[in-house]
Amino acid sequence: MDPHQAFRVFVYADWVMTTAAIVALCLAVILAIFALLPSNKSRRRTLWRRALFSLVVFAIYFGMQASVMVGLYSHERTTLSTLLFGVPALLLAMGLSVALVRAAKSVFSPGGPQRRQTLGRSLLAIVLLTIGLAPHVTTLLLPYLTVIHHDNQPGTLVTIGDPVPEFAFTTLDGVAIRSDELRGKVVVLNFFATWCGPCQTELPHLQTLWDDYQHHPDFRLYVVGREETTEILKPYQEQHEWTFPLAPDPDRAVYDQFATQAIPRTFLISRDGVIAYEWTGGWEEEIPKLRKLLDRELAK
């Protein structure tokens, strides 16, 4: 699945929860207004109880929203971020299990008003808890949904044997790079994004590659942030202590020369400016192959 498609699944799930939270808040306000109007004591008590329930649902969804954001954007897992993301999801999962058990018992219990009431409440709880849990599940699955394990994916504009497109960018260190000036060098060019799960898995391997080959006079490695700015990449680089050259590509000027969709993407460019290797998605199992090709190109 393309990273954008997988991310869209998360956005839809998150949108449903956000919409449900807004509806719950509006419902709480409306019920509270009706509860303030003159009516009998029993009706007012019922309205206040339902308003409080709606407000609690809103508060839970709002807290889950914050928890999902922690899970999505915390690239470094700390004890605090794990707790903030994991504990609410665990509580909702436990609540969903209880609701499912109660609903199942209600289905097989003798009929009557009490059975219908219990079943109705259980089904309502299942719906509400599922809405709250869905963004957590998609956040956990996002890195796996976006991993692609073969080359020449749809959207690829250049592949093995093609001449490298003309491109130019400036690294975070202020070094201007032009494709025509890289002739005679062996270049590993990677495209990533700070939000991309597989990219976070891949970058440590690129760091190891940089550590092993950076002193070779003909080796070059550039990691380009698609739709990323200098303001985002600089603190990101400092946070993760990456030492390889990073470059922003905020308007996709470089990326669009190589592909129209999907990251991470890695290209190996030979000394004569030809694509010698191309891979899309996580490539841990491809590292030995890339190293072998890299050694072969550097030996020429």
N, C-alpha and C positions, 0 to 999 in steps of 0.2 A: 504494500500500500504506500502511495506517495505520502511524504511527510505532511503536505498540506491537507490531503484527504483525512489522514489520521487526526491532525490537529482540528480539522473541521468537526469530527465526531466529538471531540472534547468540547468544542465551542457550543455545539448543539446541546449537549448534556448540561453544560454550565448555564446556558441560556434558559433551559427549562427550569432549573433550580432557582435562578434569579427571578424569573417570571413568577414562579410559585411563591417566592418570598415577598414580592411586591403585592401579589394578590392577597396573601395572608395579612400583610400590614393594612391594606385598604379595608379588608373584611373586618379586622379588629377595630379600626376606627369607626366604620359604619355601625357595627354591633354596639360599640360603646355609646354612640350618639343615640341609637334607638333605646338603649338601656336608661339613658338620662330622661327620656320622654315619660310623661305620666302613664303609668300602667300598673297592673297588679303586681304584688311583691314577687310572686312565683315566676312570672314572665321576666321581670327585671333580673332576677337572680340567674335565670337560664341564659339571658343575653350576656350578662357580665361573664358568666362561666365560658361561654363560647368565644367572647371577645378575648378573654385571657388565653384560651387555647390557641386562637389564631396568632396572638402576640408571641406565644411561646414557639409556635412553628416558625414565625418570622425570625425570632432570635436564633433558633437552631440553624436555619438556613444561612443566616448572615454569618454565624460562627463557622459553618462548614465552608462557606465561600472563602473566608480568610484562611482556613486550614488547607483548602485546595491550592490557593495561591502560594502558600509555604511549600507545599509538595511540588508544585510546578516549577518554581523559580529558585529553589534552594539547590544549587548545583553541588554544594558541599554538604553532605549529610552530617548534621550535628545531633547530639542527644536532644536538644530543644526542638529542632525542626522535625525530627522523627516523632517526638511526642505530640507536637502540635498537629502533625498530619495524621499520625497513626491512631491516636487515642479516640478522636471523634469518629473516625471510620470504623474502629472496632466497636464502639458503643452503638453506632447505627446498625452495624451488621448483627450485633447481639439482639437489638430491638426488632430487627427484621425477622430473625429466627424465631423469636417469641411470638410475633404476630402471625407468622406462617403456621406455627404449631397450634395456636389458638383458633385460627381459621379452619385448619384441618379437623380439630376436635369438634368445632361447631357444625361442620358439614355432616359428621357421622353421629352427632348427638340427636336425641329426640326433638321433634319440632316444637314450636311455641314461640311466644314473643321474646323470651330471654335468648333463645337460640338465634333468632333473626337479629337482635340487637348486638349480640356478641360477634356474630359473623360480619355485620356491617361495620362495626368499629375495627375489627381485625383487618378487613379489606382496606378501609381508609388508612389505617396505620401502615399497611404494606405499600400502598401507593405513595404516601408521604415519605416513608423511609427510603423507598427505592429512588425517588426523585433526589433525595439528599445524598444518597450513596453513589449515584451514577457518575458524577464528576470525579469522585475519588477513584473509582474503578478505571475510568478512562485515563486518568492521570497516571495510574500505575502501569496501564497497558500501552501508553503512548510510545515509550521507547521501543517496545517490541512490535507495535503496529507499523512503525516507520522504518524498521530494518529491512533492507533490500539486499539480497545476496547473489546478484548476478550483474554482468556488465551489459553495456549497450541498452540501457533502459529507455522506455519512451521518454521523449524530451531531450535525449542526447543529440547534440548538434555535431560533435566531432567524436571519432572513435579511433581505434588503433590503426595506424597507417596514414591518418590524415595529417596535413600540415597544421601546426598550431595556429590558432587565430591571432591576429594582432591585438595586443592589450597593453594597458599601462595602469599602474597604481602607485601609491605612495604608502610605505609601511608606517607603523606607529612611531618608528625611530626617525622618520623624515627622509628615508631613502627612496628616491624615485626609481621605479622599475619599469622597463620597457621590454616587450617581447623580442624585438630585434636586437637588443643588447645582450640577450641571453644565449645567442648562438655560440656553440662551443662549450656550453655548460649543460650539465644534466640536472633537470629541474623536477622536483616533486611539488605539484600545485594542488592544494586542497581547498575546497569550498565548504564552509560550515555556517552554523548560526548558534547563538548563545542559548536559544530556547530548545534546540534540537537534542533529543535524548541520545540517539546513536552517535552524534557528534561528540558528546561529552565522554562517551566510551572510547571513541577513536583518538581523541587528542593526546592522551597519555602515551599512546603508541607512536604518534608523530613526534612527541617530545623525546622518546627514546631513540627514534630514528635520527633526530637532529643531534642528540648527544653523541651518537656513534659516527656520524658522517660530517659534522659541521666543519671539521678541520681539513677536509679534502678540498683542495683549491678549485675543483671543477663542480662541486656539489652545491645546489641551491634548494632551499625549501621555503615555500611561502604558503601561509594559511590565510585565506581571504574570507572575511565575514560578510556573507551575503545579506544585504539590507541592514548591515550594522554600521554604526557611526563610531568615530574616534572617541566620543564621550562615553560610549558604552564599552568599547573594547579595551580602553586603557585600564579602568578599574578591574575589568574582568581578567586581563592579563596579570595584573598585580595580585589579585586574589588567588589565582591558580599557579602563579609563579612560572608561567610559560616563558621560555627563553628563545623559542623559535620566532622568526619574523612574522608578525601579524599585520594585516592590512584591512582597512574598511572598504566596503563596496556598497555604499548606502543606496545608490540608484541602480544596482545590478549591472553596471556598465561592463564589468569584467565577466561576471557569471553568465550573462546573456550571450556572450560569444561562444560559450561551451555547452550550454543547456538551457532549457526553458522551465524545467521543474526537477524537484528531488535533490535532497542533500542528506548526508554528506557525499561529496564527489571527490575523487582523487585521480589525478592525471600524472603520468610520468612522461616527461618531454625529453627526447634524445638530444644529442649535441647538434644534430642538423635540423632541429626544429620540427620533429615529427612526433606524434603521439605514439609512445611505445607501450603504454599501459593505461587502462581506464577502468574505474570501478565505482559503483554507486552503492551507498549504504555502508553498514558496519563491515569491517574487513579484517577482523582478527585472524581468521583462517587464511587470509590472503597475504599476510605479512611476510612469510617465508618466500612466497613467489615474488613479491615486490622487491625484497632485498636481493634476491637472485638476479632479477632484471636490472636493478640499480647497480649491482657490482659489475654486471656484464657491460652496461653502458659506460660506467666510469673507467673500465679497462680498455676501452676503445681508444 
